[in-house]
Amino acid sequence: MQAAPVRPVNATAIPTVTGALRAMEALLLGSGQRTARRNAWAAVLEDRRRAKDRVEAEHVLEAVAARTS
């Protein structure tokens, strides 16, 4: 008995939700608005990172203060 010949697979990329949203964004918004939205989102992510860093620093300071007390 012979094995079936191996055929190449034609892989078609499945669109992601992110890709679909970006395509809709490109259709609906001008490039200036799109850039502004991305910059705003980057600022939100940076604010979240800073807030996380502040909380971590606060925990460290509290731990050091507890040791010296």
mmJSON file of the N, C-alpha and C atoms, coordinates in Angstrom:
{"data_MODEL":{"atom_site":{
"group_PDB":["ATOM","ATOM","ATOM","ATOM","ATOM","ATOM","ATOM","ATOM","ATOM","ATOM","ATOM","ATOM","ATOM","ATOM","ATOM","ATOM","ATOM","ATOM","ATOM","ATOM","ATOM","ATOM","ATOM","ATOM","ATOM","ATOM","ATOM","ATOM","ATOM","ATOM","ATOM","ATOM","ATOM","ATOM","ATOM","ATOM","ATOM","ATOM","ATOM","ATOM","ATOM","ATOM","ATOM","ATOM","ATOM","ATOM","ATOM","ATOM","ATOM","ATOM","ATOM","ATOM","ATOM","ATOM","ATOM","ATOM","ATOM","ATOM","ATOM","ATOM","ATOM","ATOM","ATOM","ATOM","ATOM","ATOM","ATOM","ATOM","ATOM","ATOM","ATOM","ATOM","ATOM","ATOM","ATOM","ATOM","ATOM","ATOM","ATOM","ATOM","ATOM","ATOM","ATOM","ATOM","ATOM","ATOM","ATOM","ATOM","ATOM","ATOM","ATOM","ATOM","ATOM","ATOM","ATOM","ATOM","ATOM","ATOM","ATOM","ATOM","ATOM","ATOM","ATOM","ATOM","ATOM","ATOM","ATOM","ATOM","ATOM","ATOM","ATOM","ATOM","ATOM","ATOM","ATOM","ATOM","ATOM","ATOM","ATOM","ATOM","ATOM","ATOM","ATOM","ATOM","ATOM","ATOM","ATOM","ATOM","ATOM","ATOM","ATOM","ATOM","ATOM","ATOM","ATOM","ATOM","ATOM","ATOM","ATOM","ATOM","ATOM","ATOM","ATOM","ATOM","ATOM","ATOM","ATOM","ATOM","ATOM","ATOM","ATOM","ATOM","ATOM","ATOM","ATOM","ATOM","ATOM","ATOM","ATOM","ATOM","ATOM","ATOM","ATOM","ATOM","ATOM","ATOM","ATOM","ATOM","ATOM","ATOM","ATOM","ATOM","ATOM","ATOM","ATOM","ATOM","ATOM","ATOM","ATOM","ATOM","ATOM","ATOM","ATOM","ATOM","ATOM","ATOM","ATOM","ATOM","ATOM","ATOM","ATOM","ATOM","ATOM","ATOM","ATOM","ATOM","ATOM","ATOM","ATOM","ATOM","ATOM","ATOM","ATOM","ATOM","ATOM","ATOM","ATOM"],
"id":[1,2,3,4,5,6,7,8,9,10,11,12,13,14,15,16,17,18,19,20,21,22,23,24,25,26,27,28,29,30,31,32,33,34,35,36,37,38,39,40,41,42,43,44,45,46,47,48,49,50,51,52,53,54,55,56,57,58,59,60,61,62,63,64,65,66,67,68,69,70,71,72,73,74,75,76,77,78,79,80,81,82,83,84,85,86,87,88,89,90,91,92,93,94,95,96,97,98,99,100,101,102,103,104,105,106,107,108,109,110,111,112,113,114,115,116,117,118,119,120,121,122,123,124,125,126,127,128,129,130,131,132,133,134,135,136,137,138,139,140,141,142,143,144,145,146,147,148,149,150,151,152,153,154,155,156,157,158,159,160,161,162,163,164,165,166,167,168,169,170,171,172,173,174,175,176,177,178,179,180,181,182,183,184,185,186,187,188,189,190,191,192,193,194,195,196,197,198,199,200,201,202,203,204,205,206,207],
"type_symbol":["N","C","C","N","C","C","N","C","C","N","C","C","N","C","C","N","C","C","N","C","C","N","C","C","N","C","C","N","C","C","N","C","C","N","C","C","N","C","C","N","C","C","N","C","C","N","C","C","N","C","C","N","C","C","N","C","C","N","C","C","N","C","C","N","C","C","N","C","C","N","C","C","N","C","C","N","C","C","N","C","C","N","C","C","N","C","C","N","C","C","N","C","C","N","C","C","N","C","C","N","C","C","N","C","C","N","C","C","N","C","C","N","C","C","N","C","C","N","C","C","N","C","C","N","C","C","N","C","C","N","C","C","N","C","C","N","C","C","N","C","C","N","C","C","N","C","C","N","C","C","N","C","C","N","C","C","N","C","C","N","C","C","N","C","C","N","C","C","N","C","C","N","C","C","N","C","C","N","C","C","N","C","C","N","C","C","N","C","C","N","C","C","N","C","C","N","C","C","N","C","C","N","C","C","N","C","C"],
"label_atom_id":["N","CA","C","N","CA","C","N","CA","C","N","CA","C","N","CA","C","N","CA","C","N","CA","C","N","CA","C","N","CA","C","N","CA","C","N","CA","C","N","CA","C","N","CA","C","N","CA","C","N","CA","C","N","CA","C","N","CA","C","N","CA","C","N","CA","C","N","CA","C","N","CA","C","N","CA","C","N","CA","C","N","CA","C","N","CA","C","N","CA","C","N","CA","C","N","CA","C","N","CA","C","N","CA","C","N","CA","C","N","CA","C","N","CA","C","N","CA","C","N","CA","C","N","CA","C","N","CA","C","N","CA","C","N","CA","C","N","CA","C","N","CA","C","N","CA","C","N","CA","C","N","CA","C","N","CA","C","N","CA","C","N","CA","C","N","CA","C","N","CA","C","N","CA","C","N","CA","C","N","CA","C","N","CA","C","N","CA","C","N","CA","C","N","CA","C","N","CA","C","N","CA","C","N","CA","C","N","CA","C","N","CA","C","N","CA","C","N","CA","C","N","CA","C","N","CA","C","N","CA","C","N","CA","C","N","CA","C","N","CA","C"],
"label_alt_id":[null,null,null,null,null,null,null,null,null,null,null,null,null,null,null,null,null,null,null,null,null,null,null,null,null,null,null,null,null,null,null,null,null,null,null,null,null,null,null,null,null,null,null,null,null,null,null,null,null,null,null,null,null,null,null,null,null,null,null,null,null,null,null,null,null,null,null,null,null,null,null,null,null,null,null,null,null,null,null,null,null,null,null,null,null,null,null,null,null,null,null,null,null,null,null,null,null,null,null,null,null,null,null,null,null,null,null,null,null,null,null,null,null,null,null,null,null,null,null,null,null,null,null,null,null,null,null,null,null,null,null,null,null,null,null,null,null,null,null,null,null,null,null,null,null,null,null,null,null,null,null,null,null,null,null,null,null,null,null,null,null,null,null,null,null,null,null,null,null,null,null,null,null,null,null,null,null,null,null,null,null,null,null,null,null,null,null,null,null,null,null,null,null,null,null,null,null,null,null,null,null,null,null,null,null,null,null],
"label_comp_id":["MET","MET","MET","GLN","GLN","GLN","ALA","ALA","ALA","ALA","ALA","ALA","PRO","PRO","PRO","VAL","VAL","VAL","ARG","ARG","ARG","PRO","PRO","PRO","VAL","VAL","VAL","ASN","ASN","ASN","ALA","ALA","ALA","THR","THR","THR","ALA","ALA","ALA","ILE","ILE","ILE","PRO","PRO","PRO","THR","THR","THR","VAL","VAL","VAL","THR","THR","THR","GLY","GLY","GLY","ALA","ALA","ALA","LEU","LEU","LEU","ARG","ARG","ARG","ALA","ALA","ALA","MET","MET","MET","GLU","GLU","GLU","ALA","ALA","ALA","LEU","LEU","LEU","LEU","LEU","LEU","LEU","LEU","LEU","GLY","GLY","GLY","SER","SER","SER","GLY","GLY","GLY","GLN","GLN","GLN","ARG","ARG","ARG","THR","THR","THR","ALA","ALA","ALA","ARG","ARG","ARG","ARG","ARG","ARG","ASN","ASN","ASN","ALA","ALA","ALA","TRP","TRP","TRP","ALA","ALA","ALA","ALA","ALA","ALA","VAL","VAL","VAL","LEU","LEU","LEU","GLU","GLU","GLU","ASP","ASP","ASP","ARG","ARG","ARG","ARG","ARG","ARG","ARG","ARG","ARG","ALA","ALA","ALA","LYS","LYS","LYS","ASP","ASP","ASP","ARG","ARG","ARG","VAL","VAL","VAL","GLU","GLU","GLU","ALA","ALA","ALA","GLU","GLU","GLU","HIS","HIS","HIS","VAL","VAL","VAL","LEU","LEU","LEU","GLU","GLU","GLU","ALA","ALA","ALA","VAL","VAL","VAL","ALA","ALA","ALA","ALA","ALA","ALA","ARG","ARG","ARG","THR","THR","THR","SER","SER","SER"],
"label_asym_id":["A","A","A","A","A","A","A","A","A","A","A","A","A","A","A","A","A","A","A","A","A","A","A","A","A","A","A","A","A","A","A","A","A","A","A","A","A","A","A","A","A","A","A","A","A","A","A","A","A","A","A","A","A","A","A","A","A","A","A","A","A","A","A","A","A","A","A","A","A","A","A","A","A","A","A","A","A","A","A","A","A","A","A","A","A","A","A","A","A","A","A","A","A","A","A","A","A","A","A","A","A","A","A","A","A","A","A","A","A","A","A","A","A","A","A","A","A","A","A","A","A","A","A","A","A","A","A","A","A","A","A","A","A","A","A","A","A","A","A","A","A","A","A","A","A","A","A","A","A","A","A","A","A","A","A","A","A","A","A","A","A","A","A","A","A","A","A","A","A","A","A","A","A","A","A","A","A","A","A","A","A","A","A","A","A","A","A","A","A","A","A","A","A","A","A","A","A","A","A","A","A","A","A","A","A","A","A"],
"label_entity_id":["1","1","1","1","1","1","1","1","1","1","1","1","1","1","1","1","1","1","1","1","1","1","1","1","1","1","1","1","1","1","1","1","1","1","1","1","1","1","1","1","1","1","1","1","1","1","1","1","1","1","1","1","1","1","1","1","1","1","1","1","1","1","1","1","1","1","1","1","1","1","1","1","1","1","1","1","1","1","1","1","1","1","1","1","1","1","1","1","1","1","1","1","1","1","1","1","1","1","1","1","1","1","1","1","1","1","1","1","1","1","1","1","1","1","1","1","1","1","1","1","1","1","1","1","1","1","1","1","1","1","1","1","1","1","1","1","1","1","1","1","1","1","1","1","1","1","1","1","1","1","1","1","1","1","1","1","1","1","1","1","1","1","1","1","1","1","1","1","1","1","1","1","1","1","1","1","1","1","1","1","1","1","1","1","1","1","1","1","1","1","1","1","1","1","1","1","1","1","1","1","1","1","1","1","1","1","1"],
"label_seq_id":[1,1,1,2,2,2,3,3,3,4,4,4,5,5,5,6,6,6,7,7,7,8,8,8,9,9,9,10,10,10,11,11,11,12,12,12,13,13,13,14,14,14,15,15,15,16,16,16,17,17,17,18,18,18,19,19,19,20,20,20,21,21,21,22,22,22,23,23,23,24,24,24,25,25,25,26,26,26,27,27,27,28,28,28,29,29,29,30,30,30,31,31,31,32,32,32,33,33,33,34,34,34,35,35,35,36,36,36,37,37,37,38,38,38,39,39,39,40,40,40,41,41,41,42,42,42,43,43,43,44,44,44,45,45,45,46,46,46,47,47,47,48,48,48,49,49,49,50,50,50,51,51,51,52,52,52,53,53,53,54,54,54,55,55,55,56,56,56,57,57,57,58,58,58,59,59,59,60,60,60,61,61,61,62,62,62,63,63,63,64,64,64,65,65,65,66,66,66,67,67,67,68,68,68,69,69,69],
"pdbx_PDB_ins_code":[null,null,null,null,null,null,null,null,null,null,null,null,null,null,null,null,null,null,null,null,null,null,null,null,null,null,null,null,null,null,null,null,null,null,null,null,null,null,null,null,null,null,null,null,null,null,null,null,null,null,null,null,null,null,null,null,null,null,null,null,null,null,null,null,null,null,null,null,null,null,null,null,null,null,null,null,null,null,null,null,null,null,null,null,null,null,null,null,null,null,null,null,null,null,null,null,null,null,null,null,null,null,null,null,null,null,null,null,null,null,null,null,null,null,null,null,null,null,null,null,null,null,null,null,null,null,null,null,null,null,null,null,null,null,null,null,null,null,null,null,null,null,null,null,null,null,null,null,null,null,null,null,null,null,null,null,null,null,null,null,null,null,null,null,null,null,null,null,null,null,null,null,null,null,null,null,null,null,null,null,null,null,null,null,null,null,null,null,null,null,null,null,null,null,null,null,null,null,null,null,null,null,null,null,null,null,null],
"Cartn_x":[0.844,0.0,0.895,0.599,1.391,0.743,1.613,1.104,0.593,-0.414,-0.977,0.067,0.121,1.1,0.777,1.832,1.67,1.423,0.336,0.005,0.331,0.806,1.057,-0.262,-0.215,-1.41,-1.438,-2.536,-2.698,-3.248,-2.356,-2.765,-3.244,-4.454,-5.002,-5.082,-4.503,-4.494,-5.913,-6.234,-7.539,-7.413,-8.285,-8.16,-8.419,-7.609,-7.778,-8.746,-9.222,-10.115,-9.371,-8.119,-7.325,-7.178,-6.885,-6.738,-8.03,-9.136,-10.438,-10.756,-10.462,-10.713,-9.835,-8.595,-7.707,-8.18,-8.698,-9.218,-10.426,-11.319,-12.481,-12.039,-11.052,-10.52,-9.962,-9.25,-8.672,-9.76,-10.859,-11.949,-12.693,-12.892,-13.732,-12.987,-11.74,-11.005,-9.909,-9.626,-8.486,-7.203,-6.09,-4.83,-4.494,-4.876,-4.604,-5.353,-6.62,-7.408,-6.882,-6.489,-5.97,-4.692,-3.818,-2.577,-2.879,-3.829,-4.199,-4.745,-5.567,-6.119,-5.03,-4.092,-2.994,-2.097,-1.844,-1.04,-1.75,-3.052,-3.82,-3.767,-3.894,-3.852,-2.471,-1.426,-0.067,0.094,-0.506,-0.444,-1.184,-2.313,-3.068,-2.226,-1.602,-0.778,0.404,1.008,2.129,1.667,0.495,-0.049,-0.295,-0.789,-1.019,0.291,1.319,2.629,3.189,3.067,3.554,2.798,1.484,0.68,1.116,1.38,1.842,3.192,4.093,5.4,5.271,4.339,4.124,3.645,2.726,2.207,3.33,4.148,5.257,6.244,6.553,7.473,6.893,5.595,4.933,5.049,4.874,4.991,6.418,7.39,8.789,9.074,8.628,8.848,8.159,6.956,6.25,6.984,7.544,8.276,9.547,10.24,11.461,11.109,10.025,9.613,9.215,8.601,8.181,9.399,10.467,11.677,12.391,12.41,13.137,12.354,11.059,10.227,10.423],
"Cartn_y":[-1.164,0.0,1.235,2.181,3.402,4.522,5.401,6.569,7.585,8.308,9.343,10.439,11.02,12.08,13.307,13.965,15.165,16.348,17.058,18.226,19.5,20.517,21.779,22.385,22.987,23.604,25.069,25.509,26.926,27.613,28.224,28.872,30.286,30.55,31.889,32.465,33.649,34.263,34.615,34.241,34.583,35.979,36.895,38.246,38.261,39.031,39.142,40.277,40.293,41.372,42.7,42.699,43.93,44.416,43.515,43.897,44.447,43.819,44.284,45.669,45.891,47.205,48.279,47.932,48.91,49.237,48.247,48.498,49.423,49.175,50.055,51.462,51.544,52.832,53.596,52.899,53.537,54.07,53.346,53.794,54.993,54.97,55.975,57.247,57.132,58.276,58.713,59.99,60.495,60.105,60.255,59.824,60.651,61.928,62.756,62.274,61.939,61.426,60.068,59.265,57.936,58.075,58.974,59.197,59.715,60.631,61.185,60.096,59.215,58.126,57.182,56.864,55.963,56.626,57.923,58.64,58.682,58.902,58.936,57.574,56.506,55.171,54.887,55.31,55.133,55.878,57.067,57.832,57.116,56.508,55.753,54.585,53.858,52.719,53.177,54.305,54.846,55.274,55.892,56.275,55.047,53.988,52.752,52.173,52.219,51.706,52.528,53.844,54.708,54.449,54.266,53.99,52.682,51.677,50.382,50.555,51.336,51.583,52.319,53.284,54.017,53.083,52.187,51.242,50.326,49.84,48.965,49.707,50.956,51.756,51.994,52.225,52.432,51.183,50.011,48.756,48.571,48.908,48.779,49.723,50.969,51.935,51.514,50.966,50.484,49.31,48.423,47.281,47.735,48.719,49.23,49.938,50.712,51.41,50.413,49.322,48.31,47.622,47.461,46.808,47.69,48.99,49.893,50.249,49.979,50.316,49.319],
"Cartn_z":[0.0,0.0,0.0,-0.888,-0.983,-0.185,0.351,1.074,0.064,0.457,-0.415,-0.62,-1.819,-2.063,-1.207,-0.775,0.055,-0.857,-0.6,-1.405,-0.625,-1.309,-0.611,-0.142,1.01,1.579,1.188,0.633,0.32,1.561,2.305,3.546,3.247,3.646,3.521,4.916,5.09,6.411,6.834,8.042,8.604,9.201,8.797,9.334,10.84,11.533,12.973,13.28,14.488,14.92,14.841,15.274,15.225,13.798,12.905,11.501,10.919,11.274,10.792,11.344,12.633,13.221,12.586,12.312,11.669,10.257,9.546,8.201,8.264,9.237,9.407,9.787,10.65,11.073,9.873,9.011,7.831,6.909,6.811,5.951,6.543,7.851,8.487,8.885,9.245,9.759,8.793,8.823,8.066,8.78,8.112,8.715,9.948,9.985,11.161,12.377,12.203,13.33,13.783,12.837,13.17,14.001,13.584,14.327,15.725,15.832,17.133,18.053,17.528,18.346,18.812,17.936,18.327,19.362,19.19,20.178,21.526,21.494,22.738,23.423,22.663,23.248,23.827,23.126,23.643,24.962,25.065,26.312,27.433,27.12,28.126,28.641,27.729,28.136,28.989,28.627,29.4,30.795,30.892,32.198,33.066,32.466,33.215,33.728,32.879,33.289,34.449,34.357,35.438,36.736,36.642,37.834,38.478,37.659,38.18,38.871,38.25,38.848,40.184,40.266,41.519,42.623,42.283,43.278,43.759,42.833,43.221,44.112,43.775,44.59,45.975,46.048,47.336,48.211,47.606,48.36,48.879,48.051,48.478,49.643,49.53,50.602,51.898,51.785,52.968,53.602,52.785,53.311,54.033,53.453,54.087,55.396,55.393,56.606,57.693,57.318,58.297,58.919,58.161,58.672,59.686,59.434,60.314,61.557,61.553,62.727,63.841],
"occupancy":[1.0,1.0,1.0,1.0,1.0,1.0,1.0,1.0,1.0,1.0,1.0,1.0,1.0,1.0,1.0,1.0,1.0,1.0,1.0,1.0,1.0,1.0,1.0,1.0,1.0,1.0,1.0,1.0,1.0,1.0,1.0,1.0,1.0,1.0,1.0,1.0,1.0,1.0,1.0,1.0,1.0,1.0,1.0,1.0,1.0,1.0,1.0,1.0,1.0,1.0,1.0,1.0,1.0,1.0,1.0,1.0,1.0,1.0,1.0,1.0,1.0,1.0,1.0,1.0,1.0,1.0,1.0,1.0,1.0,1.0,1.0,1.0,1.0,1.0,1.0,1.0,1.0,1.0,1.0,1.0,1.0,1.0,1.0,1.0,1.0,1.0,1.0,1.0,1.0,1.0,1.0,1.0,1.0,1.0,1.0,1.0,1.0,1.0,1.0,1.0,1.0,1.0,1.0,1.0,1.0,1.0,1.0,1.0,1.0,1.0,1.0,1.0,1.0,1.0,1.0,1.0,1.0,1.0,1.0,1.0,1.0,1.0,1.0,1.0,1.0,1.0,1.0,1.0,1.0,1.0,1.0,1.0,1.0,1.0,1.0,1.0,1.0,1.0,1.0,1.0,1.0,1.0,1.0,1.0,1.0,1.0,1.0,1.0,1.0,1.0,1.0,1.0,1.0,1.0,1.0,1.0,1.0,1.0,1.0,1.0,1.0,1.0,1.0,1.0,1.0,1.0,1.0,1.0,1.0,1.0,1.0,1.0,1.0,1.0,1.0,1.0,1.0,1.0,1.0,1.0,1.0,1.0,1.0,1.0,1.0,1.0,1.0,1.0,1.0,1.0,1.0,1.0,1.0,1.0,1.0,1.0,1.0,1.0,1.0,1.0,1.0,1.0,1.0,1.0,1.0,1.0,1.0],
"B_iso_or_equiv":[0.0,0.0,0.0,0.0,0.0,0.0,0.0,0.0,0.0,0.0,0.0,0.0,0.0,0.0,0.0,0.0,0.0,0.0,0.0,0.0,0.0,0.0,0.0,0.0,0.0,0.0,0.0,0.0,0.0,0.0,0.0,0.0,0.0,0.0,0.0,0.0,0.0,0.0,0.0,0.0,0.0,0.0,0.0,0.0,0.0,0.0,0.0,0.0,0.0,0.0,0.0,0.0,0.0,0.0,0.0,0.0,0.0,0.0,0.0,0.0,0.0,0.0,0.0,0.0,0.0,0.0,0.0,0.0,0.0,0.0,0.0,0.0,0.0,0.0,0.0,0.0,0.0,0.0,0.0,0.0,0.0,0.0,0.0,0.0,0.0,0.0,0.0,0.0,0.0,0.0,0.0,0.0,0.0,0.0,0.0,0.0,0.0,0.0,0.0,0.0,0.0,0.0,0.0,0.0,0.0,0.0,0.0,0.0,0.0,0.0,0.0,0.0,0.0,0.0,0.0,0.0,0.0,0.0,0.0,0.0,0.0,0.0,0.0,0.0,0.0,0.0,0.0,0.0,0.0,0.0,0.0,0.0,0.0,0.0,0.0,0.0,0.0,0.0,0.0,0.0,0.0,0.0,0.0,0.0,0.0,0.0,0.0,0.0,0.0,0.0,0.0,0.0,0.0,0.0,0.0,0.0,0.0,0.0,0.0,0.0,0.0,0.0,0.0,0.0,0.0,0.0,0.0,0.0,0.0,0.0,0.0,0.0,0.0,0.0,0.0,0.0,0.0,0.0,0.0,0.0,0.0,0.0,0.0,0.0,0.0,0.0,0.0,0.0,0.0,0.0,0.0,0.0,0.0,0.0,0.0,0.0,0.0,0.0,0.0,0.0,0.0,0.0,0.0,0.0,0.0,0.0,0.0],
"pdbx_formal_charge":[null,null,null,null,null,null,null,null,null,null,null,null,null,null,null,null,null,null,null,null,null,null,null,null,null,null,null,null,null,null,null,null,null,null,null,null,null,null,null,null,null,null,null,null,null,null,null,null,null,null,null,null,null,null,null,null,null,null,null,null,null,null,null,null,null,null,null,null,null,null,null,null,null,null,null,null,null,null,null,null,null,null,null,null,null,null,null,null,null,null,null,null,null,null,null,null,null,null,null,null,null,null,null,null,null,null,null,null,null,null,null,null,null,null,null,null,null,null,null,null,null,null,null,null,null,null,null,null,null,null,null,null,null,null,null,null,null,null,null,null,null,null,null,null,null,null,null,null,null,null,null,null,null,null,null,null,null,null,null,null,null,null,null,null,null,null,null,null,null,null,null,null,null,null,null,null,null,null,null,null,null,null,null,null,null,null,null,null,null,null,null,null,null,null,null,null,null,null,null,null,null,null,null,null,null,null,null],
"auth_seq_id":[1,1,1,2,2,2,3,3,3,4,4,4,5,5,5,6,6,6,7,7,7,8,8,8,9,9,9,10,10,10,11,11,11,12,12,12,13,13,13,14,14,14,15,15,15,16,16,16,17,17,17,18,18,18,19,19,19,20,20,20,21,21,21,22,22,22,23,23,23,24,24,24,25,25,25,26,26,26,27,27,27,28,28,28,29,29,29,30,30,30,31,31,31,32,32,32,33,33,33,34,34,34,35,35,35,36,36,36,37,37,37,38,38,38,39,39,39,40,40,40,41,41,41,42,42,42,43,43,43,44,44,44,45,45,45,46,46,46,47,47,47,48,48,48,49,49,49,50,50,50,51,51,51,52,52,52,53,53,53,54,54,54,55,55,55,56,56,56,57,57,57,58,58,58,59,59,59,60,60,60,61,61,61,62,62,62,63,63,63,64,64,64,65,65,65,66,66,66,67,67,67,68,68,68,69,69,69],
"auth_comp_id":["MET","MET","MET","GLN","GLN","GLN","ALA","ALA","ALA","ALA","ALA","ALA","PRO","PRO","PRO","VAL","VAL","VAL","ARG","ARG","ARG","PRO","PRO","PRO","VAL","VAL","VAL","ASN","ASN","ASN","ALA","ALA","ALA","THR","THR","THR","ALA","ALA","ALA","ILE","ILE","ILE","PRO","PRO","PRO","THR","THR","THR","VAL","VAL","VAL","THR","THR","THR","GLY","GLY","GLY","ALA","ALA","ALA","LEU","LEU","LEU","ARG","ARG","ARG","ALA","ALA","ALA","MET","MET","MET","GLU","GLU","GLU","ALA","ALA","ALA","LEU","LEU","LEU","LEU","LEU","LEU","LEU","LEU","LEU","GLY","GLY","GLY","SER","SER","SER","GLY","GLY","GLY","GLN","GLN","GLN","ARG","ARG","ARG","THR","THR","THR","ALA","ALA","ALA","ARG","ARG","ARG","ARG","ARG","ARG","ASN","ASN","ASN","ALA","ALA","ALA","TRP","TRP","TRP","ALA","ALA","ALA","ALA","ALA","ALA","VAL","VAL","VAL","LEU","LEU","LEU","GLU","GLU","GLU","ASP","ASP","ASP","ARG","ARG","ARG","ARG","ARG","ARG","ARG","ARG","ARG","ALA","ALA","ALA","LYS","LYS","LYS","ASP","ASP","ASP","ARG","ARG","ARG","VAL","VAL","VAL","GLU","GLU","GLU","ALA","ALA","ALA","GLU","GLU","GLU","HIS","HIS","HIS","VAL","VAL","VAL","LEU","LEU","LEU","GLU","GLU","GLU","ALA","ALA","ALA","VAL","VAL","VAL","ALA","ALA","ALA","ALA","ALA","ALA","ARG","ARG","ARG","THR","THR","THR","SER","SER","SER"],
"auth_asym_id":["A","A","A","A","A","A","A","A","A","A","A","A","A","A","A","A","A","A","A","A","A","A","A","A","A","A","A","A","A","A","A","A","A","A","A","A","A","A","A","A","A","A","A","A","A","A","A","A","A","A","A","A","A","A","A","A","A","A","A","A","A","A","A","A","A","A","A","A","A","A","A","A","A","A","A","A","A","A","A","A","A","A","A","A","A","A","A","A","A","A","A","A","A","A","A","A","A","A","A","A","A","A","A","A","A","A","A","A","A","A","A","A","A","A","A","A","A","A","A","A","A","A","A","A","A","A","A","A","A","A","A","A","A","A","A","A","A","A","A","A","A","A","A","A","A","A","A","A","A","A","A","A","A","A","A","A","A","A","A","A","A","A","A","A","A","A","A","A","A","A","A","A","A","A","A","A","A","A","A","A","A","A","A","A","A","A","A","A","A","A","A","A","A","A","A","A","A","A","A","A","A","A","A","A","A","A","A"],
"auth_atom_id":["N","CA","C","N","CA","C","N","CA","C","N","CA","C","N","CA","C","N","CA","C","N","CA","C","N","CA","C","N","CA","C","N","CA","C","N","CA","C","N","CA","C","N","CA","C","N","CA","C","N","CA","C","N","CA","C","N","CA","C","N","CA","C","N","CA","C","N","CA","C","N","CA","C","N","CA","C","N","CA","C","N","CA","C","N","CA","C","N","CA","C","N","CA","C","N","CA","C","N","CA","C","N","CA","C","N","CA","C","N","CA","C","N","CA","C","N","CA","C","N","CA","C","N","CA","C","N","CA","C","N","CA","C","N","CA","C","N","CA","C","N","CA","C","N","CA","C","N","CA","C","N","CA","C","N","CA","C","N","CA","C","N","CA","C","N","CA","C","N","CA","C","N","CA","C","N","CA","C","N","CA","C","N","CA","C","N","CA","C","N","CA","C","N","CA","C","N","CA","C","N","CA","C","N","CA","C","N","CA","C","N","CA","C","N","CA","C","N","CA","C","N","CA","C","N","CA","C","N","CA","C","N","CA","C","N","CA","C","N","CA","C"],
"pdbx_PDB_model_num":[1,1,1,1,1,1,1,1,1,1,1,1,1,1,1,1,1,1,1,1,1,1,1,1,1,1,1,1,1,1,1,1,1,1,1,1,1,1,1,1,1,1,1,1,1,1,1,1,1,1,1,1,1,1,1,1,1,1,1,1,1,1,1,1,1,1,1,1,1,1,1,1,1,1,1,1,1,1,1,1,1,1,1,1,1,1,1,1,1,1,1,1,1,1,1,1,1,1,1,1,1,1,1,1,1,1,1,1,1,1,1,1,1,1,1,1,1,1,1,1,1,1,1,1,1,1,1,1,1,1,1,1,1,1,1,1,1,1,1,1,1,1,1,1,1,1,1,1,1,1,1,1,1,1,1,1,1,1,1,1,1,1,1,1,1,1,1,1,1,1,1,1,1,1,1,1,1,1,1,1,1,1,1,1,1,1,1,1,1,1,1,1,1,1,1,1,1,1,1,1,1,1,1,1,1,1,1]
}}}
